[in-house]
C-alpha cells in the first residue's frame, strides 16, 4: 500500500470516528433531552394527580349531614317502593327521580339554613314562631310514622341477610340489628358516629354498579327520564304518592336541621376546647360565614343527587330484569333482591342485597334520631347526639322507644306492607304542614336575616308545599276509597 492510500485510509478512518462520535453525542443529547422532558412531564402529571387528590379530599370533607340525610332517604322501605315501581311499570315512572331532585334539595337546603342561622332545630323554631299545638300534633304523628318505618326496615334488613345466610334466625337477627345500632347511637361519640354514617352512605353506589351487570336499554331509559308518563290509574296514583312520600319525607327535615346544629356545636367545642354537648342549643354561636353556607349547599345538593341517583338505578335495574320477565309484584326490598337473582346473576343479586342491609343500618338511626329531635325540641328538653346519656335522658329515651317498639312490631305479625301504608298515611298528613312552616321560616327576614330565601327558592318551596298537599289528599283518598 503506497503512502497516498495510507493517508486516504487514515483520513476516512478519522472521518468515520468523528461521524460516529458526533452521532453518539447527538443521540445522547436527544436521549438526555427526552429523559428531561419525560421527567418534567412526570412532574406535571404528578402535580396534577396531587391536585386532583386534594380536590377530592376537600370535597369529601365538605360532605356531612346532607350526604347522610340523602342516603337515609333510600332506606329498605324506599328500596321496596322503587323496586315495585320498576317491576310494575318498567321505565314509565323513572322521570320522578329527576323531577323530585330539585324539590327535595331545595327543601333540605332551607332546613339546613334554618339550623345554621338560628342555632335551633326545626321543631323549636316552629314552636317559637308559629303554633305549639301544630308542632305537638305533627311530632306525635311523625314519631308513630317513624316507628312503623323502623319496624318495616328491621324486617327487610333481616330478610335480606337471610338471603345470604339462610340459617340466621329471624327474631334474634332483628334484635341484634336493633340493639347494636341503639348502643352505638347512645354511647359512641358524635364525631365518630357521624363518620360511621358518612361511610355507610357509600353503600348506595352498589345500586349503580348493579346496573352495569344487567342488560339495560339506555335509549329507553333516557326517553322515559325526560318525557313524563302517567296514566292516572288507582294503582299508579298510590305508587307515585308512595314515591313522593318516601323522597320528600318529614323525618328528613328534622334530622337535617338538627344535624347542622350538631356540626356547629362540634366545631365550636373543638375551637373552644370544650365538649360539644356543653355548647347549649339555641345560644349565640358564631354567625355562619359565606363559605360555610356554600359548603352546606355543596353537601346538600350532592347528598340529594346521590339519593335520587340510587332511586334512578334501582328503578332501571328492576325494570330491565323483573318487568321484562313478567315479575310485577314486589312486597319488600328482600323480595326484589331474591327476584333479581335468576335474571341479573349472583354478583348483581349480592350487591343489591348488601345495599339493603347497609342503607338500613344508616336509615334506622336517622328515623329514630329525627323523632327524638322533634319531640325533645317541641317540649324544650335537652337533646343532641353530642350529649351523653345522663345529660339528655329524654332524648335518648325517645330513640330507645322508637327502636324497641320497631323491633317489637316484627314479633306481633304486622305485615310490612301494612306498616308502610300506615307510615305513608301519617307522613302524608304531616309533610304539607311541616313544609309550610319550613318555607315560612326560611323566608322571614327577622328569623334568617340576609340568609332568607331568594325569590326562586321561595317559588320552588311553595310549589313543593302545594304538590305534597295534593299528594297527601290523593294518598288518603286512594287508600280509603
C-alpha positions as CSV (number, residue, x, y, z in Angstrom):
1,X,0.0,0.0,0.0
2,X,1.5,3.4,-1.0
3,X,1.7,6.5,1.1
4,X,-1.3,8.1,-0.7
5,X,-3.6,5.2,0.0
6,X,-2.4,5.1,3.6
7,X,-3.2,8.8,4.0
8,X,-6.6,8.3,2.5
9,X,-7.5,5.4,4.7
10,X,-6.3,7.4,7.7
11,X,-8.5,10.3,6.7
12,X,-11.5,8.1,6.1
13,X,-11.0,6.3,9.4
14,X,-10.7,9.7,11.2
15,X,-13.8,11.0,9.5
16,X,-15.7,7.8,10.3
17,X,-14.8,8.1,14.0
18,X,-15.8,11.7,14.1
19,X,-19.2,10.9,12.5
20,X,-19.7,8.1,14.9
21,X,-18.6,10.3,17.8
22,X,-21.0,13.2,16.6
23,X,-23.8,10.7,16.1
24,X,-23.3,9.2,19.6
25,X,-23.2,12.7,21.1
26,X,-26.3,13.8,19.2
27,X,-28.1,10.6,20.3
28,X,-27.0,11.1,23.9
29,X,-28.2,14.7,23.7
30,X,-31.6,13.7,22.3
31,X,-31.9,10.9,24.9
32,X,-31.0,13.4,27.6
33,X,-33.5,15.9,26.4
34,X,-36.1,13.2,26.1
35,X,-35.5,12.0,29.7
36,X,-35.5,15.6,30.9
37,X,-38.8,16.2,29.1
38,X,-40.3,13.0,30.4
39,X,-39.1,13.9,33.9
40,X,-40.7,17.4,33.5
41,X,-43.9,15.7,32.2
42,X,-43.9,13.2,35.1
43,X,-43.6,16.1,37.5
44,X,-46.5,17.9,35.8
45,X,-48.6,14.8,35.8
46,X,-47.6,14.2,39.4
47,X,-48.6,17.7,40.4
48,X,-52.0,17.2,38.6
49,X,-52.6,13.9,40.4
50,X,-51.9,15.6,43.7
51,X,-54.1,18.5,42.8
52,X,-57.0,16.2,41.9
53,X,-56.5,14.1,45.0
54,X,-56.5,17.3,47.1
55,X,-59.7,18.4,45.5
56,X,-61.3,15.0,46.1
57,X,-60.3,15.1,49.8
58,X,-61.7,18.7,50.1
59,X,-64.9,17.6,48.5
60,X,-65.2,14.6,50.8
61,X,-64.6,16.8,53.9
62,X,-67.4,19.1,52.7
63,X,-69.9,16.3,52.8
64,X,-71.7,15.6,56.0
65,X,-75.3,15.9,57.2
66,X,-76.5,16.4,53.6
67,X,-74.9,13.1,52.4
68,X,-76.2,11.0,55.3
69,X,-79.7,12.6,55.1
70,X,-79.9,11.9,51.4
71,X,-78.6,8.3,51.7
72,X,-81.0,7.6,54.6
73,X,-83.9,8.5,52.3
74,X,-83.2,5.3,50.3
75,X,-84.0,3.0,53.3
76,X,-85.2,-0.6,52.7
77,X,-88.8,0.7,52.6
78,X,-87.8,3.2,49.9
79,X,-85.9,0.5,48.0
80,X,-89.1,-1.7,48.1
81,X,-91.1,1.2,46.7
82,X,-88.6,1.9,43.9
83,X,-88.3,-1.8,43.1
84,X,-92.1,-2.1,42.8
85,X,-92.2,0.9,40.5
86,X,-89.7,-0.6,38.1
87,X,-91.2,-4.1,38.3
88,X,-94.8,-2.9,37.8
89,X,-94.4,-0.1,35.3
90,X,-91.0,-0.5,33.7
91,X,-89.3,2.7,32.9
92,X,-92.5,4.8,32.8
93,X,-92.1,6.4,36.2
94,X,-88.3,6.8,36.2
95,X,-88.8,10.5,35.4
96,X,-89.7,11.0,39.1
97,X,-86.1,10.6,40.0
98,X,-85.3,13.7,38.0
99,X,-88.4,15.6,38.9
100,X,-88.1,15.3,42.7
101,X,-84.4,16.1,42.8
102,X,-84.7,20.0,42.9
103,X,-87.7,19.9,45.1
104,X,-86.0,17.7,47.7
105,X,-82.7,19.5,47.6
106,X,-84.3,23.0,47.9
107,X,-86.4,21.9,51.0
108,X,-83.4,20.3,52.7
109,X,-81.3,23.3,52.0
110,X,-83.9,25.5,53.7
111,X,-83.8,23.2,56.7
112,X,-80.1,23.3,56.9
113,X,-80.0,27.1,56.7
114,X,-82.7,27.4,59.5
115,X,-80.5,25.3,61.7
116,X,-77.2,27.1,60.9
117,X,-78.6,30.6,61.3
118,X,-80.9,30.2,64.3
119,X,-78.9,27.6,66.2
120,X,-82.3,25.8,66.9
121,X,-83.9,22.8,65.4
122,X,-87.0,22.8,63.2
123,X,-89.5,21.9,65.9
124,X,-88.0,24.5,68.3
125,X,-88.4,27.2,65.6
126,X,-92.0,26.2,64.8
127,X,-92.8,26.2,68.5
128,X,-91.2,29.7,68.9
129,X,-92.5,31.5,65.8
130,X,-95.7,29.7,64.9
131,X,-98.0,27.1,66.6
132,X,-97.2,25.0,69.6
133,X,-100.3,22.9,69.1
134,X,-99.5,22.2,65.5
135,X,-95.9,21.0,66.3
136,X,-97.2,18.8,69.2
137,X,-99.6,17.1,66.8
138,X,-97.1,16.8,64.0
139,X,-94.4,15.5,66.3
140,X,-96.7,12.7,67.6
141,X,-97.7,11.6,64.1
142,X,-94.0,11.7,63.0
143,X,-93.0,9.5,65.9
144,X,-95.7,7.0,65.0
145,X,-94.8,7.0,61.3
146,X,-91.1,6.6,62.0
147,X,-91.8,3.6,64.4
148,X,-93.8,1.8,61.7
149,X,-91.0,2.6,59.2
150,X,-88.3,1.3,61.6
151,X,-90.2,-1.9,62.1
152,X,-90.5,-2.5,58.4
153,X,-86.8,-1.7,57.9
154,X,-85.7,-4.1,60.6
155,X,-87.7,-6.9,58.9
156,X,-86.4,-6.1,55.4
157,X,-82.8,-6.0,56.6
158,X,-83.1,-9.4,58.4
159,X,-84.8,-10.9,55.3
160,X,-82.0,-9.6,53.1
161,X,-79.3,-11.0,55.4
162,X,-81.2,-14.4,55.4
163,X,-80.8,-14.4,51.6
164,X,-77.0,-14.6,52.1
165,X,-77.1,-16.6,55.3
166,X,-80.3,-18.7,55.3
167,X,-79.5,-20.3,58.7
168,X,-79.7,-17.0,60.6
169,X,-82.9,-17.0,62.7
170,X,-85.3,-14.1,62.1
171,X,-86.1,-13.0,65.6
172,X,-82.6,-12.9,67.1
173,X,-81.3,-11.1,64.0
174,X,-83.9,-8.4,64.2
175,X,-83.0,-7.9,67.9
176,X,-79.3,-7.8,67.0
177,X,-79.7,-5.1,64.4
178,X,-81.9,-3.1,66.7
179,X,-79.8,-3.3,69.9
180,X,-76.4,-3.0,68.3
181,X,-77.5,0.1,66.4
182,X,-79.1,1.6,69.5
183,X,-76.0,1.1,71.7
184,X,-73.8,2.8,69.0
185,X,-76.1,5.8,68.8
186,X,-76.2,6.2,72.5
187,X,-72.6,5.5,73.6
188,X,-70.4,6.3,70.6
189,X,-69.1,9.9,70.4
190,X,-70.8,12.1,67.9
191,X,-67.7,12.7,65.8
192,X,-67.1,9.0,65.3
193,X,-70.7,8.2,64.8
194,X,-71.1,10.9,62.1
195,X,-68.1,9.4,60.3
196,X,-69.7,5.9,60.6
197,X,-72.9,7.2,59.0
198,X,-71.0,9.0,56.3
199,X,-69.1,5.9,55.2
200,X,-72.3,3.9,55.2
201,X,-73.8,6.3,52.7
202,X,-71.3,5.0,50.1
203,X,-73.2,1.7,50.0
204,X,-75.7,3.4,47.7
205,X,-73.2,3.0,44.9
206,X,-73.9,-0.7,45.0
207,X,-77.1,0.0,43.0
208,X,-75.1,2.0,40.4
209,X,-72.7,-0.9,40.0
210,X,-75.5,-3.4,39.8
211,X,-77.0,-1.6,36.8
212,X,-73.9,-2.4,34.7
213,X,-74.2,-6.1,35.3
214,X,-77.6,-6.3,33.7
215,X,-78.8,-5.6,30.1
216,X,-80.5,-2.2,30.1
217,X,-81.9,-0.3,27.0
218,X,-80.3,3.1,27.9
219,X,-82.1,4.8,25.0
220,X,-85.4,3.9,26.5
221,X,-84.2,4.9,29.9
222,X,-83.2,8.4,28.6
223,X,-86.5,8.8,26.8
224,X,-88.7,8.0,29.9
225,X,-86.4,10.1,32.1
226,X,-87.1,13.3,30.2
227,X,-90.6,12.6,29.0
228,X,-93.0,12.0,31.9
229,X,-95.7,9.3,31.6
230,X,-98.7,8.9,33.9
231,X,-102.0,7.1,33.4
232,X,-104.0,8.2,36.5
233,X,-105.0,4.7,37.4
234,X,-105.6,4.0,41.1
235,X,-102.5,1.7,41.5
236,X,-100.3,4.3,39.8
237,X,-101.6,7.2,41.8
238,X,-100.9,5.2,45.0
239,X,-97.4,4.3,43.9
240,X,-96.5,7.8,42.8
241,X,-97.8,9.1,46.2
242,X,-95.6,6.5,47.9
243,X,-92.5,7.6,45.9
244,X,-93.1,11.3,46.8
245,X,-93.8,10.4,50.4
246,X,-90.6,8.4,50.5
247,X,-88.5,11.0,48.8
248,X,-89.8,14.2,50.5
249,X,-90.3,12.8,53.9
250,X,-90.8,14.7,57.2
251,X,-88.1,12.9,59.2
252,X,-85.5,14.2,56.8
253,X,-86.5,17.8,57.6
254,X,-86.0,17.4,61.3
255,X,-82.8,15.4,61.0
256,X,-81.2,17.8,58.6
257,X,-81.9,20.9,60.7
258,X,-80.7,19.4,63.9
259,X,-77.6,17.8,62.4
260,X,-76.4,21.2,61.2
261,X,-76.6,22.4,64.8
262,X,-74.7,19.3,66.0
263,X,-71.9,20.0,63.4
264,X,-71.6,23.7,64.6
265,X,-71.5,22.6,68.2
266,X,-68.8,20.1,67.4
267,X,-66.8,22.7,65.6
268,X,-67.3,25.3,68.3
269,X,-66.5,22.8,71.0
270,X,-63.2,21.8,69.3
271,X,-62.3,25.5,68.8
272,X,-63.0,26.3,72.5
273,X,-61.6,23.2,73.9
274,X,-64.9,22.0,75.5
275,X,-67.1,19.0,74.9
276,X,-69.7,19.7,72.1
277,X,-72.5,18.8,74.5
278,X,-71.5,21.7,76.7
279,X,-72.4,24.2,73.9
280,X,-76.0,25.0,74.6
281,X,-78.5,24.7,71.8
282,X,-80.1,28.0,70.9
283,X,-77.3,30.0,72.4
284,X,-75.5,32.6,70.3
285,X,-73.0,30.8,68.1
286,X,-70.6,32.4,65.6
287,X,-72.5,33.5,62.6
288,X,-72.3,31.2,59.6
289,X,-69.9,32.5,57.0
290,X,-70.5,32.7,53.3
291,X,-68.0,29.8,52.9
292,X,-69.9,27.7,55.4
293,X,-73.2,28.3,53.6
294,X,-71.6,27.5,50.3
295,X,-70.1,24.2,51.7
296,X,-73.5,23.4,53.1
297,X,-75.1,23.8,49.7
298,X,-72.5,21.5,48.1
299,X,-73.2,18.9,50.8
300,X,-77.0,19.1,50.4
301,X,-77.2,19.1,46.7
302,X,-74.5,16.3,46.5
303,X,-76.4,14.2,49.0
304,X,-79.7,14.6,47.4
305,X,-78.2,13.9,44.0
306,X,-76.7,10.6,45.2
307,X,-80.1,9.7,46.8
308,X,-82.0,10.3,43.6
309,X,-79.3,8.6,41.5
310,X,-79.8,5.5,43.6
311,X,-83.5,5.7,43.1
312,X,-82.9,6.1,39.3
313,X,-80.7,3.0,39.1
314,X,-83.0,0.8,41.3
315,X,-86.0,1.6,39.0
316,X,-83.8,0.9,35.9
317,X,-82.5,-2.4,37.2
318,X,-85.8,-3.7,38.3
319,X,-87.4,-2.6,35.0
320,X,-84.8,-4.2,32.9
321,X,-84.9,-7.5,34.8
322,X,-88.2,-8.0,36.6
323,X,-90.6,-6.1,34.4
324,X,-89.1,-7.5,31.2
325,X,-89.6,-11.1,32.6
326,X,-93.1,-10.6,33.9
327,X,-92.3,-10.3,37.6
328,X,-94.5,-7.3,38.5
329,X,-95.3,-7.7,42.2
330,X,-92.7,-6.9,44.8
331,X,-93.6,-6.8,48.5
332,X,-90.3,-5.9,50.2
333,X,-86.8,-5.0,49.3
334,X,-85.6,-8.6,50.1
335,X,-88.3,-9.8,47.6
336,X,-86.7,-7.6,44.9
337,X,-83.2,-8.9,45.6
338,X,-84.4,-12.5,45.5
339,X,-86.3,-11.9,42.3
340,X,-83.3,-10.4,40.6
341,X,-81.1,-13.5,41.2
342,X,-82.2,-15.6,38.2
343,X,-82.1,-12.7,35.8
344,X,-79.2,-10.5,36.9
345,X,-76.8,-13.1,38.2
346,X,-75.2,-13.8,41.5
347,X,-73.0,-10.7,41.7
348,X,-75.7,-8.2,41.0
349,X,-78.0,-10.0,43.4
350,X,-75.4,-9.9,46.1
351,X,-74.7,-6.2,45.6
352,X,-78.4,-5.4,45.7
353,X,-78.8,-7.4,48.9
354,X,-75.8,-5.7,50.6
355,X,-77.2,-2.4,49.7
356,X,-80.4,-3.1,51.5
357,X,-78.6,-4.1,54.7
358,X,-76.1,-1.2,54.5
359,X,-78.7,1.5,53.9
360,X,-80.9,0.1,56.6
361,X,-78.1,0.4,59.1
362,X,-77.9,4.1,58.2
363,X,-81.6,4.8,57.9
364,X,-82.8,3.4,61.2
365,X,-80.7,5.7,63.4
366,X,-81.9,8.7,61.3
367,X,-85.5,7.7,61.7
368,X,-85.2,7.2,65.4
369,X,-83.0,10.3,65.9
370,X,-85.2,12.6,63.9
371,X,-88.2,11.6,66.0
372,X,-86.2,12.2,69.2
373,X,-85.0,15.6,67.9
374,X,-88.6,16.6,67.1
375,X,-90.1,15.5,70.4
376,X,-87.3,17.0,72.5
377,X,-87.4,20.3,70.8
378,X,-91.2,20.5,71.0
379,X,-91.1,20.1,74.7
380,X,-87.9,22.1,75.4
381,X,-85.9,19.1,76.6
382,X,-82.1,18.8,76.2
383,X,-81.2,16.9,73.2
384,X,-78.3,16.0,70.9
385,X,-76.1,13.1,69.9
386,X,-73.3,15.4,71.1
387,X,-74.6,14.9,74.7
388,X,-74.0,12.0,77.0
389,X,-76.9,9.8,78.1
390,X,-77.1,11.3,81.6
391,X,-77.3,14.8,80.0
392,X,-80.2,14.1,77.6
393,X,-82.1,11.2,79.1
394,X,-85.5,12.1,77.5
395,X,-83.8,12.5,74.1
396,X,-82.2,9.1,74.2
397,X,-85.3,7.7,75.8
398,X,-87.3,8.6,72.6
399,X,-84.6,7.0,70.4
400,X,-84.8,3.8,72.6
401,X,-88.6,3.8,72.5
402,X,-88.7,4.1,68.7
403,X,-86.2,1.3,68.2
404,X,-87.6,-1.1,70.8
405,X,-91.2,-0.7,69.5
406,X,-89.9,-1.1,66.0
407,X,-88.3,-4.4,67.0
408,X,-91.5,-5.5,68.7
409,X,-93.6,-4.9,65.5
410,X,-91.7,-7.8,63.9
411,X,-93.0,-10.2,66.7
412,X,-96.7,-9.4,66.5
413,X,-97.2,-10.4,62.9
414,X,-97.6,-7.0,61.5
415,X,-97.4,-7.1,57.7
416,X,-94.5,-4.9,56.5
417,X,-96.7,-3.7,53.6
418,X,-99.3,-2.5,56.0
419,X,-96.7,-0.9,58.2
420,X,-95.5,1.1,55.2
421,X,-99.1,2.1,54.3
422,X,-99.6,3.4,57.9
423,X,-96.4,5.2,57.7
424,X,-97.3,6.7,54.3
425,X,-100.6,8.0,55.5
426,X,-99.1,9.6,58.6
427,X,-96.3,11.2,56.6
428,X,-98.8,12.4,54.1
429,X,-100.7,14.3,56.8
430,X,-97.5,15.7,58.4
431,X,-95.4,16.6,55.4
432,X,-97.5,19.5,53.9
433,X,-97.9,21.1,57.3
434,X,-94.2,21.0,58.2
435,X,-93.3,22.1,54.6
436,X,-95.5,25.2,55.1
437,X,-93.6,26.1,58.3
438,X,-90.2,25.4,56.6
439,X,-90.9,27.8,53.7
440,X,-92.4,30.4,56.0
441,X,-89.5,30.3,58.5
442,X,-86.8,30.3,55.9
443,X,-88.3,33.3,54.1
444,X,-88.6,35.5,57.2
445,X,-86.0,38.2,57.5
446,X,-86.5,38.5,61.3
447,X,-85.5,34.9,61.6
448,X,-83.0,34.4,58.8
449,X,-81.6,37.9,58.2
450,X,-79.7,38.2,54.9
451,X,-79.9,34.4,54.5
452,X,-83.6,34.3,53.9
453,X,-84.9,32.6,50.8
454,X,-84.3,34.1,47.4
455,X,-87.3,34.5,45.1
456,X,-86.7,31.4,43.1
457,X,-86.2,29.3,46.2
458,X,-89.5,30.6,47.6
459,X,-91.3,29.6,44.3
460,X,-89.8,26.1,44.4
461,X,-90.7,25.9,48.1
462,X,-94.4,26.8,47.6
463,X,-94.7,24.6,44.6
464,X,-93.5,21.7,46.8
465,X,-96.0,22.6,49.5
466,X,-98.9,22.6,47.1
467,X,-97.7,19.4,45.3
468,X,-97.2,17.5,48.6
469,X,-100.6,18.7,49.8
470,X,-102.3,17.3,46.7
471,X,-100.2,14.1,47.1
472,X,-101.4,13.7,50.7
473,X,-105.0,14.1,49.8
474,X,-104.6,11.7,46.9
475,X,-102.9,9.1,49.1
476,X,-105.6,9.2,51.8
477,X,-108.4,9.2,49.2
478,X,-106.9,6.3,47.2
479,X,-106.3,4.2,50.3
480,X,-109.8,4.6,51.8
481,X,-111.9,5.0,48.6
